[in-house]
């Protein structure tokens, strides 16, 4: 069993309930991972994903090996039949097969490059490991998805569930750097598995991949979107049409206390790291309605439910 996408979740409700059960007794399955090794490969930086996934593996009794592949590994070639007389030193065929000798599960973080849409949509790194590794693969954020984050988001929303069908708003917010669409993509896919009034709000032109958003509601007026919302999920992403570009940096999209007043006393969510007073004001993120730290805490239980299922089911 691999965990590379929200589509790998058969019953979201069930996974969320299992994660909440794990959260109550995180060491209950301490023997499940005995003598098993998780190898975590990072092609990009991380705080939460690295520590929470490692913590989840430790809770299951696993050994963990971490490698910052982006800075410490050989540069990899991904193309079949390539004549390797340029920069790449090692082919993914050998690299994935070799890491599989040391690992029972391989977890990978490899972001979108944001220069070549086709290449990013092909998930070159993740697909390469899926093709050539011989052990299960876990996605710790790839070019187009961050399913461990969205599973943690679902767990967090379940802990704060409303008496009524909740209104959940994914809002774009400005950012000085071009960021991938992975987090919003997986959040949208996760919300499509929930019974909720789900609305995406962003400036015109910032539409996510329509193959992902499908018929999810898009509202270009952020104030209108915020009306009566129970959850505000803020995130920046770069332009998908004008791929990887920043075509808008309007500070009017920052989540402020005035905007939060339009909501139904909504909880504020963000996957972190967050740029304070750019994405969201201090007043909002420091308010009692902000659940970003609990959200980060739930990353451990999202990872643990995934690792636990893989350890039980195998490849
Ligand atoms: N949200 C998240 O994935 O955090 P890191 O990038 O710090 O792992």
py3Dmol code that shows the C-alpha trace and the ligand (Angstrom):
import py3Dmol

protein = """\
ATOM      1  CA  UNK A   1       0.000   0.000   0.000  1.00  0.00           C
ATOM      2  CA  UNK A   2       1.264   3.468  -0.922  1.00  0.00           C
ATOM      3  CA  UNK A   3       0.018   6.789   0.427  1.00  0.00           C
ATOM      4  CA  UNK A   4       0.568   9.330  -2.295  1.00  0.00           C
ATOM      5  CA  UNK A   5      -2.769  11.104  -2.594  1.00  0.00           C
ATOM      6  CA  UNK A   6      -6.069  11.829  -0.877  1.00  0.00           C
ATOM      7  CA  UNK A   7      -7.515   9.295  -3.364  1.00  0.00           C
ATOM      8  CA  UNK A   8      -5.736   6.553  -1.355  1.00  0.00           C
ATOM      9  CA  UNK A   9      -8.175   7.192   1.514  1.00  0.00           C
ATOM     10  CA  UNK A  10     -11.087   4.795   1.136  1.00  0.00           C
ATOM     11  CA  UNK A  11     -13.313   6.164   3.914  1.00  0.00           C
ATOM     12  CA  UNK A  12     -12.176   9.560   5.231  1.00  0.00           C
ATOM     13  CA  UNK A  13     -14.516   9.417   8.273  1.00  0.00           C
ATOM     14  CA  UNK A  14     -13.034   6.081   9.277  1.00  0.00           C
ATOM     15  CA  UNK A  15      -9.431   7.291   8.942  1.00  0.00           C
ATOM     16  CA  UNK A  16     -10.229  10.443  10.969  1.00  0.00           C
ATOM     17  CA  UNK A  17     -11.842   8.350  13.733  1.00  0.00           C
ATOM     18  CA  UNK A  18      -8.825   6.018  13.775  1.00  0.00           C
ATOM     19  CA  UNK A  19      -6.460   9.000  14.014  1.00  0.00           C
ATOM     20  CA  UNK A  20      -8.438  10.465  16.915  1.00  0.00           C
ATOM     21  CA  UNK A  21      -8.252   7.078  18.659  1.00  0.00           C
ATOM     22  CA  UNK A  22      -4.473   7.022  18.105  1.00  0.00           C
ATOM     23  CA  UNK A  23      -4.265  10.563  19.503  1.00  0.00           C
ATOM     24  CA  UNK A  24      -5.759   9.304  22.787  1.00  0.00           C
ATOM     25  CA  UNK A  25      -3.281   6.414  23.050  1.00  0.00           C
ATOM     26  CA  UNK A  26      -0.382   7.111  20.678  1.00  0.00           C
ATOM     27  CA  UNK A  27       1.855   4.341  22.067  1.00  0.00           C
ATOM     28  CA  UNK A  28      -0.760   1.564  21.892  1.00  0.00           C
ATOM     29  CA  UNK A  29       0.835   0.016  18.803  1.00  0.00           C
ATOM     30  CA  UNK A  30       4.442   0.524  19.912  1.00  0.00           C
ATOM     31  CA  UNK A  31       5.346  -3.039  18.841  1.00  0.00           C
ATOM     32  CA  UNK A  32       3.857  -2.833  15.342  1.00  0.00           C
ATOM     33  CA  UNK A  33       6.924  -1.192  13.831  1.00  0.00           C
ATOM     34  CA  UNK A  34       9.593  -3.092  15.768  1.00  0.00           C
ATOM     35  CA  UNK A  35      12.616  -3.833  13.551  1.00  0.00           C
ATOM     36  CA  UNK A  36      11.036  -1.868  10.679  1.00  0.00           C
ATOM     37  CA  UNK A  37      12.738   1.180   9.187  1.00  0.00           C
ATOM     38  CA  UNK A  38      11.247   4.355   7.766  1.00  0.00           C
ATOM     39  CA  UNK A  39      13.603   6.207   5.422  1.00  0.00           C
ATOM     40  CA  UNK A  40      12.611   9.843   4.951  1.00  0.00           C
ATOM     41  CA  UNK A  41      14.054  11.627   1.918  1.00  0.00           C
ATOM     42  CA  UNK A  42      13.810  15.417   1.759  1.00  0.00           C
ATOM     43  CA  UNK A  43      14.395  17.242  -1.489  1.00  0.00           C
ATOM     44  CA  UNK A  44      13.008  20.388   0.213  1.00  0.00           C
ATOM     45  CA  UNK A  45      12.911  22.015   3.653  1.00  0.00           C
ATOM     46  CA  UNK A  46      10.497  21.004   6.395  1.00  0.00           C
ATOM     47  CA  UNK A  47       9.727  21.489  10.055  1.00  0.00           C
ATOM     48  CA  UNK A  48       6.314  19.903  10.737  1.00  0.00           C
ATOM     49  CA  UNK A  49       6.366  17.102   8.190  1.00  0.00           C
ATOM     50  CA  UNK A  50       9.812  15.949   9.209  1.00  0.00           C
ATOM     51  CA  UNK A  51       9.255  15.968  12.972  1.00  0.00           C
ATOM     52  CA  UNK A  52       5.635  14.774  13.016  1.00  0.00           C
ATOM     53  CA  UNK A  53       6.272  11.866  10.636  1.00  0.00           C
ATOM     54  CA  UNK A  54       9.369  10.904  12.596  1.00  0.00           C
ATOM     55  CA  UNK A  55       7.393  11.148  15.845  1.00  0.00           C
ATOM     56  CA  UNK A  56       4.613   8.980  14.376  1.00  0.00           C
ATOM     57  CA  UNK A  57       7.150   6.331  13.347  1.00  0.00           C
ATOM     58  CA  UNK A  58       8.765   6.410  16.813  1.00  0.00           C
ATOM     59  CA  UNK A  59       5.310   6.021  18.403  1.00  0.00           C
ATOM     60  CA  UNK A  60       4.953   2.835  16.341  1.00  0.00           C
ATOM     61  CA  UNK A  61       8.368   1.550  17.442  1.00  0.00           C
ATOM     62  CA  UNK A  62      10.024   2.060  14.036  1.00  0.00           C
ATOM     63  CA  UNK A  63      13.612   3.035  13.346  1.00  0.00           C
ATOM     64  CA  UNK A  64      13.911   6.230  11.312  1.00  0.00           C
ATOM     65  CA  UNK A  65      16.622   7.363   8.908  1.00  0.00           C
ATOM     66  CA  UNK A  66      16.436  10.882   7.492  1.00  0.00           C
ATOM     67  CA  UNK A  67      18.352  12.205   4.507  1.00  0.00           C
ATOM     68  CA  UNK A  68      18.281  15.718   3.107  1.00  0.00           C
ATOM     69  CA  UNK A  69      18.511  14.374  -0.416  1.00  0.00           C
ATOM     70  CA  UNK A  70      18.214  17.795  -2.058  1.00  0.00           C
ATOM     71  CA  UNK A  71      21.449  19.031  -0.473  1.00  0.00           C
ATOM     72  CA  UNK A  72      23.296  15.811   0.416  1.00  0.00           C
ATOM     73  CA  UNK A  73      22.301  13.212  -2.190  1.00  0.00           C
ATOM     74  CA  UNK A  74      23.587  12.680  -5.714  1.00  0.00           C
ATOM     75  CA  UNK A  75      21.707  14.600  -8.375  1.00  0.00           C
ATOM     76  CA  UNK A  76      19.256  12.147  -9.901  1.00  0.00           C
ATOM     77  CA  UNK A  77      18.332  11.422 -13.513  1.00  0.00           C
ATOM     78  CA  UNK A  78      14.677  10.457 -14.051  1.00  0.00           C
ATOM     79  CA  UNK A  79      14.476   9.885 -17.786  1.00  0.00           C
ATOM     80  CA  UNK A  80      14.537   6.338 -19.094  1.00  0.00           C
ATOM     81  CA  UNK A  81      17.313   5.799 -21.622  1.00  0.00           C
ATOM     82  CA  UNK A  82      19.054   9.085 -20.784  1.00  0.00           C
ATOM     83  CA  UNK A  83      22.688   9.454 -21.808  1.00  0.00           C
ATOM     84  CA  UNK A  84      23.995  10.647 -18.476  1.00  0.00           C
ATOM     85  CA  UNK A  85      26.804  12.902 -19.649  1.00  0.00           C
ATOM     86  CA  UNK A  86      25.348  16.038 -17.989  1.00  0.00           C
ATOM     87  CA  UNK A  87      24.841  17.032 -14.327  1.00  0.00           C
ATOM     88  CA  UNK A  88      22.998  14.006 -12.907  1.00  0.00           C
ATOM     89  CA  UNK A  89      25.219  11.411 -11.196  1.00  0.00           C
ATOM     90  CA  UNK A  90      22.774   8.615 -10.455  1.00  0.00           C
ATOM     91  CA  UNK A  91      19.630   7.242 -12.094  1.00  0.00           C
ATOM     92  CA  UNK A  92      16.390   6.947 -10.134  1.00  0.00           C
ATOM     93  CA  UNK A  93      16.400   3.232 -11.083  1.00  0.00           C
ATOM     94  CA  UNK A  94      19.407   2.501  -8.893  1.00  0.00           C
ATOM     95  CA  UNK A  95      18.659   5.138  -6.240  1.00  0.00           C
ATOM     96  CA  UNK A  96      15.103   3.899  -5.542  1.00  0.00           C
ATOM     97  CA  UNK A  97      16.138   0.240  -5.668  1.00  0.00           C
ATOM     98  CA  UNK A  98      19.070   0.865  -3.309  1.00  0.00           C
ATOM     99  CA  UNK A  99      17.057   2.877  -0.752  1.00  0.00           C
ATOM    100  CA  UNK A 100      14.504   0.033  -0.806  1.00  0.00           C
ATOM    101  CA  UNK A 101      17.270  -2.286   0.519  1.00  0.00           C
ATOM    102  CA  UNK A 102      17.496  -0.175   3.688  1.00  0.00           C
ATOM    103  CA  UNK A 103      13.843   0.743   4.170  1.00  0.00           C
ATOM    104  CA  UNK A 104      10.519  -0.922   4.897  1.00  0.00           C
ATOM    105  CA  UNK A 105       8.760   2.329   3.993  1.00  0.00           C
ATOM    106  CA  UNK A 106      10.147   5.293   2.028  1.00  0.00           C
ATOM    107  CA  UNK A 107       8.685   8.756   2.624  1.00  0.00           C
ATOM    108  CA  UNK A 108       9.500  11.515   0.140  1.00  0.00           C
ATOM    109  CA  UNK A 109       9.200  15.297  -0.006  1.00  0.00           C
ATOM    110  CA  UNK A 110       9.802  16.810  -3.447  1.00  0.00           C
ATOM    111  CA  UNK A 111       8.090  20.103  -4.283  1.00  0.00           C
ATOM    112  CA  UNK A 112       7.030  21.485  -7.630  1.00  0.00           C
ATOM    113  CA  UNK A 113       9.779  23.356  -9.469  1.00  0.00           C
ATOM    114  CA  UNK A 114       7.098  25.798 -10.758  1.00  0.00           C
ATOM    115  CA  UNK A 115       8.893  26.315 -14.059  1.00  0.00           C
ATOM    116  CA  UNK A 116       7.639  23.297 -16.052  1.00  0.00           C
ATOM    117  CA  UNK A 117       3.926  22.613 -15.513  1.00  0.00           C
ATOM    118  CA  UNK A 118       3.995  19.348 -17.439  1.00  0.00           C
ATOM    119  CA  UNK A 119       6.940  18.035 -15.438  1.00  0.00           C
ATOM    120  CA  UNK A 120       5.352  19.046 -12.133  1.00  0.00           C
ATOM    121  CA  UNK A 121       2.013  17.468 -13.091  1.00  0.00           C
ATOM    122  CA  UNK A 122       3.903  14.273 -14.013  1.00  0.00           C
ATOM    123  CA  UNK A 123       5.253  14.137 -10.427  1.00  0.00           C
ATOM    124  CA  UNK A 124       8.705  13.185 -11.719  1.00  0.00           C
ATOM    125  CA  UNK A 125      10.336  12.413  -8.355  1.00  0.00           C
ATOM    126  CA  UNK A 126       7.397  10.703  -6.653  1.00  0.00           C
ATOM    127  CA  UNK A 127       6.551   8.710  -9.797  1.00  0.00           C
ATOM    128  CA  UNK A 128      10.181   7.670 -10.160  1.00  0.00           C
ATOM    129  CA  UNK A 129      10.244   6.228  -6.657  1.00  0.00           C
ATOM    130  CA  UNK A 130       6.816   4.619  -7.142  1.00  0.00           C
ATOM    131  CA  UNK A 131       8.095   2.927 -10.279  1.00  0.00           C
ATOM    132  CA  UNK A 132      11.472   1.768  -9.067  1.00  0.00           C
ATOM    133  CA  UNK A 133      11.209   1.273  -5.286  1.00  0.00           C
ATOM    134  CA  UNK A 134      10.202  -2.127  -3.963  1.00  0.00           C
ATOM    135  CA  UNK A 135       8.690  -0.918  -0.675  1.00  0.00           C
ATOM    136  CA  UNK A 136       5.644   1.292   0.095  1.00  0.00           C
ATOM    137  CA  UNK A 137       5.932   5.023  -0.594  1.00  0.00           C
ATOM    138  CA  UNK A 138       4.503   7.887   1.477  1.00  0.00           C
ATOM    139  CA  UNK A 139       4.072  11.369   0.022  1.00  0.00           C
ATOM    140  CA  UNK A 140       5.365  14.047   2.423  1.00  0.00           C
ATOM    141  CA  UNK A 141       4.405  16.774  -0.118  1.00  0.00           C
ATOM    142  CA  UNK A 142       4.951  16.332  -3.781  1.00  0.00           C
ATOM    143  CA  UNK A 143       4.633  18.677  -6.745  1.00  0.00           C
ATOM    144  CA  UNK A 144       0.837  18.551  -6.768  1.00  0.00           C
ATOM    145  CA  UNK A 145      -0.315  17.231  -3.399  1.00  0.00           C
ATOM    146  CA  UNK A 146       0.191  17.212   0.354  1.00  0.00           C
ATOM    147  CA  UNK A 147      -2.185  14.494   1.549  1.00  0.00           C
ATOM    148  CA  UNK A 148      -0.671  14.096   5.042  1.00  0.00           C
ATOM    149  CA  UNK A 149      -1.448  17.781   5.636  1.00  0.00           C
ATOM    150  CA  UNK A 150      -5.032  17.471   4.420  1.00  0.00           C
ATOM    151  CA  UNK A 151      -5.649  14.381   6.514  1.00  0.00           C
ATOM    152  CA  UNK A 152      -4.443  16.384   9.540  1.00  0.00           C
ATOM    153  CA  UNK A 153      -6.773  19.207   8.470  1.00  0.00           C
ATOM    154  CA  UNK A 154      -9.717  16.779   8.365  1.00  0.00           C
ATOM    155  CA  UNK A 155      -8.809  15.498  11.847  1.00  0.00           C
ATOM    156  CA  UNK A 156      -8.623  19.086  13.147  1.00  0.00           C
ATOM    157  CA  UNK A 157     -11.986  20.040  11.655  1.00  0.00           C
ATOM    158  CA  UNK A 158     -13.563  16.898  13.118  1.00  0.00           C
ATOM    159  CA  UNK A 159     -12.370  17.978  16.564  1.00  0.00           C
ATOM    160  CA  UNK A 160     -14.065  21.357  16.056  1.00  0.00           C
ATOM    161  CA  UNK A 161     -17.142  20.113  14.258  1.00  0.00           C
ATOM    162  CA  UNK A 162     -20.265  22.244  14.299  1.00  0.00           C
ATOM    163  CA  UNK A 163     -23.817  21.131  15.095  1.00  0.00           C
ATOM    164  CA  UNK A 164     -24.795  22.047  11.537  1.00  0.00           C
ATOM    165  CA  UNK A 165     -23.296  21.283   8.099  1.00  0.00           C
ATOM    166  CA  UNK A 166     -20.213  23.506   8.257  1.00  0.00           C
ATOM    167  CA  UNK A 167     -19.276  26.211   5.815  1.00  0.00           C
ATOM    168  CA  UNK A 168     -15.588  25.823   4.985  1.00  0.00           C
ATOM    169  CA  UNK A 169     -13.731  28.497   3.016  1.00  0.00           C
ATOM    170  CA  UNK A 170     -10.349  28.008   1.378  1.00  0.00           C
ATOM    171  CA  UNK A 171      -9.016  31.512   0.821  1.00  0.00           C
ATOM    172  CA  UNK A 172      -6.024  32.556  -1.230  1.00  0.00           C
ATOM    173  CA  UNK A 173      -3.864  35.184   0.499  1.00  0.00           C
ATOM    174  CA  UNK A 174      -0.834  37.116  -0.761  1.00  0.00           C
ATOM    175  CA  UNK A 175       2.776  35.978  -0.368  1.00  0.00           C
ATOM    176  CA  UNK A 176       6.085  37.457  -1.543  1.00  0.00           C
ATOM    177  CA  UNK A 177       7.332  34.154  -3.000  1.00  0.00           C
ATOM    178  CA  UNK A 178       5.854  31.844  -5.616  1.00  0.00           C
ATOM    179  CA  UNK A 179       4.422  28.821  -3.796  1.00  0.00           C
ATOM    180  CA  UNK A 180       3.193  25.481  -5.179  1.00  0.00           C
ATOM    181  CA  UNK A 181      -0.465  24.421  -5.371  1.00  0.00           C
ATOM    182  CA  UNK A 182       0.102  21.152  -3.463  1.00  0.00           C
ATOM    183  CA  UNK A 183      -1.571  22.138  -0.171  1.00  0.00           C
ATOM    184  CA  UNK A 184      -4.706  23.718  -1.674  1.00  0.00           C
ATOM    185  CA  UNK A 185      -5.006  20.848  -4.184  1.00  0.00           C
ATOM    186  CA  UNK A 186      -5.098  18.207  -1.448  1.00  0.00           C
ATOM    187  CA  UNK A 187      -7.331  20.375   0.748  1.00  0.00           C
ATOM    188  CA  UNK A 188      -9.851  20.647  -2.103  1.00  0.00           C
ATOM    189  CA  UNK A 189      -9.720  16.892  -2.725  1.00  0.00           C
ATOM    190  CA  UNK A 190     -10.203  16.212   0.982  1.00  0.00           C
ATOM    191  CA  UNK A 191     -13.138  18.635   1.196  1.00  0.00           C
ATOM    192  CA  UNK A 192     -14.760  16.907  -1.765  1.00  0.00           C
ATOM    193  CA  UNK A 193     -14.979  13.812   0.484  1.00  0.00           C
ATOM    194  CA  UNK A 194     -16.794  15.785   3.226  1.00  0.00           C
ATOM    195  CA  UNK A 195     -20.396  16.883   3.635  1.00  0.00           C
ATOM    196  CA  UNK A 196     -19.854  20.646   3.860  1.00  0.00           C
ATOM    197  CA  UNK A 197     -20.681  23.926   2.175  1.00  0.00           C
ATOM    198  CA  UNK A 198     -17.236  24.296   0.644  1.00  0.00           C
ATOM    199  CA  UNK A 199     -16.176  27.513  -1.072  1.00  0.00           C
ATOM    200  CA  UNK A 200     -12.844  28.454  -2.658  1.00  0.00           C
ATOM    201  CA  UNK A 201     -12.092  32.178  -2.873  1.00  0.00           C
ATOM    202  CA  UNK A 202      -9.220  33.761  -4.775  1.00  0.00           C
ATOM    203  CA  UNK A 203      -8.568  36.613  -7.197  1.00  0.00           C
ATOM    204  CA  UNK A 204      -9.727  36.018 -10.769  1.00  0.00           C
ATOM    205  CA  UNK A 205      -6.994  34.220 -12.689  1.00  0.00           C
ATOM    206  CA  UNK A 206      -5.802  32.241  -9.670  1.00  0.00           C
ATOM    207  CA  UNK A 207      -7.964  29.171 -10.424  1.00  0.00           C
ATOM    208  CA  UNK A 208      -6.385  25.896  -9.340  1.00  0.00           C
ATOM    209  CA  UNK A 209      -6.190  22.951 -11.738  1.00  0.00           C
ATOM    210  CA  UNK A 210      -9.828  22.452 -12.879  1.00  0.00           C
ATOM    211  CA  UNK A 211      -9.224  18.673 -12.907  1.00  0.00           C
ATOM    212  CA  UNK A 212      -8.867  18.998  -9.134  1.00  0.00           C
ATOM    213  CA  UNK A 213     -11.452  21.656  -8.291  1.00  0.00           C
ATOM    214  CA  UNK A 214     -14.079  19.964 -10.534  1.00  0.00           C
ATOM    215  CA  UNK A 215     -17.438  21.421  -9.474  1.00  0.00           C
ATOM    216  CA  UNK A 216     -16.251  22.927  -6.154  1.00  0.00           C
ATOM    217  CA  UNK A 217     -17.771  26.398  -5.690  1.00  0.00           C
ATOM    218  CA  UNK A 218     -15.510  29.370  -6.515  1.00  0.00           C
ATOM    219  CA  UNK A 219     -16.379  32.850  -5.207  1.00  0.00           C
ATOM    220  CA  UNK A 220     -14.176  35.737  -6.352  1.00  0.00           C
ATOM    221  CA  UNK A 221     -15.523  38.110  -3.680  1.00  0.00           C
ATOM    222  CA  UNK A 222     -13.620  37.189  -0.516  1.00  0.00           C
ATOM    223  CA  UNK A 223     -16.005  39.109   1.795  1.00  0.00           C
ATOM    224  CA  UNK A 224     -18.995  37.269   0.337  1.00  0.00           C
ATOM    225  CA  UNK A 225     -17.200  33.936   0.702  1.00  0.00           C
ATOM    226  CA  UNK A 226     -16.443  34.637   4.366  1.00  0.00           C
ATOM    227  CA  UNK A 227     -20.109  35.294   5.266  1.00  0.00           C
ATOM    228  CA  UNK A 228     -21.247  32.742   7.881  1.00  0.00           C
ATOM    229  CA  UNK A 229     -18.159  30.581   7.446  1.00  0.00           C
ATOM    230  CA  UNK A 230     -17.302  28.119  10.231  1.00  0.00           C
ATOM    231  CA  UNK A 231     -13.727  27.486   9.069  1.00  0.00           C
ATOM    232  CA  UNK A 232     -11.381  29.827   7.225  1.00  0.00           C
ATOM    233  CA  UNK A 233      -8.419  27.978   5.689  1.00  0.00           C
ATOM    234  CA  UNK A 234      -5.858  30.457   4.365  1.00  0.00           C
ATOM    235  CA  UNK A 235      -3.139  29.554   1.885  1.00  0.00           C
ATOM    236  CA  UNK A 236      -1.173  31.205  -0.846  1.00  0.00           C
ATOM    237  CA  UNK A 237      -0.506  29.530  -4.156  1.00  0.00           C
ATOM    238  CA  UNK A 238       1.112  30.818  -7.308  1.00  0.00           C
ATOM    239  CA  UNK A 239      -0.798  31.219 -10.545  1.00  0.00           C
ATOM    240  CA  UNK A 240      -1.651  27.881 -12.173  1.00  0.00           C
ATOM    241  CA  UNK A 241      -2.563  29.286 -15.608  1.00  0.00           C
ATOM    242  CA  UNK A 242       0.448  31.611 -15.855  1.00  0.00           C
ATOM    243  CA  UNK A 243       2.322  28.766 -14.298  1.00  0.00           C
ATOM    244  CA  UNK A 244       4.334  29.522 -11.171  1.00  0.00           C
ATOM    245  CA  UNK A 245       3.977  33.308 -11.543  1.00  0.00           C
ATOM    246  CA  UNK A 246       2.929  35.849  -8.921  1.00  0.00           C
ATOM    247  CA  UNK A 247       0.337  37.901 -10.787  1.00  0.00           C
ATOM    248  CA  UNK A 248      -1.361  39.348  -7.714  1.00  0.00           C
ATOM    249  CA  UNK A 249      -0.044  40.490  -4.351  1.00  0.00           C
ATOM    250  CA  UNK A 250      -3.053  42.540  -3.245  1.00  0.00           C
ATOM    251  CA  UNK A 251      -2.844  43.036   0.548  1.00  0.00           C
ATOM    252  CA  UNK A 252      -6.650  43.321   0.631  1.00  0.00           C
ATOM    253  CA  UNK A 253      -6.678  39.500   0.532  1.00  0.00           C
ATOM    254  CA  UNK A 254      -4.845  39.254   3.884  1.00  0.00           C
ATOM    255  CA  UNK A 255      -7.070  37.607   6.521  1.00  0.00           C
ATOM    256  CA  UNK A 256      -7.849  40.340   9.047  1.00  0.00           C
ATOM    257  CA  UNK A 257     -10.003  40.601  12.172  1.00  0.00           C
ATOM    258  CA  UNK A 258     -12.545  42.671  10.202  1.00  0.00           C
ATOM    259  CA  UNK A 259     -12.875  39.895   7.641  1.00  0.00           C
ATOM    260  CA  UNK A 260     -13.209  37.273  10.385  1.00  0.00           C
ATOM    261  CA  UNK A 261     -16.143  39.343  11.774  1.00  0.00           C
ATOM    262  CA  UNK A 262     -18.084  38.402   8.621  1.00  0.00           C
ATOM    263  CA  UNK A 263     -17.901  34.737   9.588  1.00  0.00           C
ATOM    264  CA  UNK A 264     -19.864  32.591  12.006  1.00  0.00           C
ATOM    265  CA  UNK A 265     -17.114  32.990  14.634  1.00  0.00           C
ATOM    266  CA  UNK A 266     -14.967  30.835  12.323  1.00  0.00           C
ATOM    267  CA  UNK A 267     -11.915  28.884  13.312  1.00  0.00           C
ATOM    268  CA  UNK A 268      -8.776  30.039  11.515  1.00  0.00           C
ATOM    269  CA  UNK A 269      -6.574  27.379   9.884  1.00  0.00           C
ATOM    270  CA  UNK A 270      -3.266  27.418   8.023  1.00  0.00           C
ATOM    271  CA  UNK A 271      -0.837  24.559   7.342  1.00  0.00           C
ATOM    272  CA  UNK A 272       2.203  26.666   8.441  1.00  0.00           C
ATOM    273  CA  UNK A 273       4.789  28.028   7.969  1.00  0.00           C
ATOM    274  CA  UNK A 274       2.890  31.295   7.670  1.00  0.00           C
ATOM    275  CA  UNK A 275       3.979  34.850   6.874  1.00  0.00           C
ATOM    276  CA  UNK A 276       2.430  36.936   9.658  1.00  0.00           C
ATOM    277  CA  UNK A 277       0.766  40.174   8.587  1.00  0.00           C
ATOM    278  CA  UNK A 278       0.971  39.081   4.962  1.00  0.00           C
ATOM    279  CA  UNK A 279      -1.236  35.971   4.878  1.00  0.00           C
ATOM    280  CA  UNK A 280      -2.958  36.706   8.204  1.00  0.00           C
ATOM    281  CA  UNK A 281      -2.706  39.463  10.797  1.00  0.00           C
ATOM    282  CA  UNK A 282      -1.222  38.842  14.243  1.00  0.00           C
ATOM    283  CA  UNK A 283      -4.634  39.620  15.736  1.00  0.00           C
ATOM    284  CA  UNK A 284      -6.269  36.695  13.902  1.00  0.00           C
ATOM    285  CA  UNK A 285      -3.527  34.094  14.245  1.00  0.00           C
ATOM    286  CA  UNK A 286      -3.059  34.936  17.936  1.00  0.00           C
ATOM    287  CA  UNK A 287      -6.812  34.869  18.633  1.00  0.00           C
ATOM    288  CA  UNK A 288      -8.533  32.019  20.441  1.00  0.00           C
ATOM    289  CA  UNK A 289     -10.208  31.080  17.147  1.00  0.00           C
ATOM    290  CA  UNK A 290      -6.871  30.194  15.613  1.00  0.00           C
ATOM    291  CA  UNK A 291      -6.323  26.414  15.627  1.00  0.00           C
ATOM    292  CA  UNK A 292      -3.058  26.332  13.684  1.00  0.00           C
ATOM    293  CA  UNK A 293      -1.027  24.753  16.511  1.00  0.00           C
ATOM    294  CA  UNK A 294      -3.561  21.962  17.021  1.00  0.00           C
ATOM    295  CA  UNK A 295      -3.524  21.502  13.255  1.00  0.00           C
ATOM    296  CA  UNK A 296       0.257  21.029  13.365  1.00  0.00           C
ATOM    297  CA  UNK A 297      -0.085  18.659  16.325  1.00  0.00           C
ATOM    298  CA  UNK A 298      -2.510  16.527  14.320  1.00  0.00           C
ATOM    299  CA  UNK A 299       0.150  15.994  11.659  1.00  0.00           C
ATOM    300  CA  UNK A 300       1.568  13.284  13.960  1.00  0.00           C
ATOM    301  CA  UNK A 301      -1.716  11.369  14.112  1.00  0.00           C
ATOM    302  CA  UNK A 302      -2.337  11.731  10.390  1.00  0.00           C
ATOM    303  CA  UNK A 303       1.120  10.264   9.724  1.00  0.00           C
ATOM    304  CA  UNK A 304       0.607   7.581  12.355  1.00  0.00           C
ATOM    305  CA  UNK A 305      -2.674   6.338  10.920  1.00  0.00           C
ATOM    306  CA  UNK A 306      -1.007   6.119   7.492  1.00  0.00           C
ATOM    307  CA  UNK A 307       2.134   4.320   8.730  1.00  0.00           C
ATOM    308  CA  UNK A 308       0.019   1.991  10.862  1.00  0.00           C
ATOM    309  CA  UNK A 309      -2.105   0.984   7.862  1.00  0.00           C
ATOM    310  CA  UNK A 310       0.991   0.386   5.720  1.00  0.00           C
ATOM    311  CA  UNK A 311       2.677  -1.677   8.461  1.00  0.00           C
ATOM    312  CA  UNK A 312      -0.487  -3.796   8.741  1.00  0.00           C
ATOM    313  CA  UNK A 313      -1.123  -4.140   4.993  1.00  0.00           C
ATOM    314  CA  UNK A 314       2.443  -4.197   3.592  1.00  0.00           C
ATOM    315  CA  UNK A 315       3.227  -3.449  -0.080  1.00  0.00           C
TER     316      UNK A 315
END
"""
ligand_1 = """\
8
LIG
N 2.789 22.181 6.726
C 3.981 21.624 6.453
O 4.083 20.700 5.633
O 5.017 22.117 7.189
P 6.561 21.877 6.844
O 6.786 22.406 5.456
O 7.304 22.621 7.894
O 6.828 20.410 6.892
"""
view = py3Dmol.view(width=600, height=400)
view.addModel(protein, "pdb")
view.setStyle({"model": 0}, {"cartoon": {"style": "trace"}})
view.addModel(ligand_1, "xyz")
view.setStyle({"model": 1}, {"stick": {}})
view.zoomTo()
view.show()
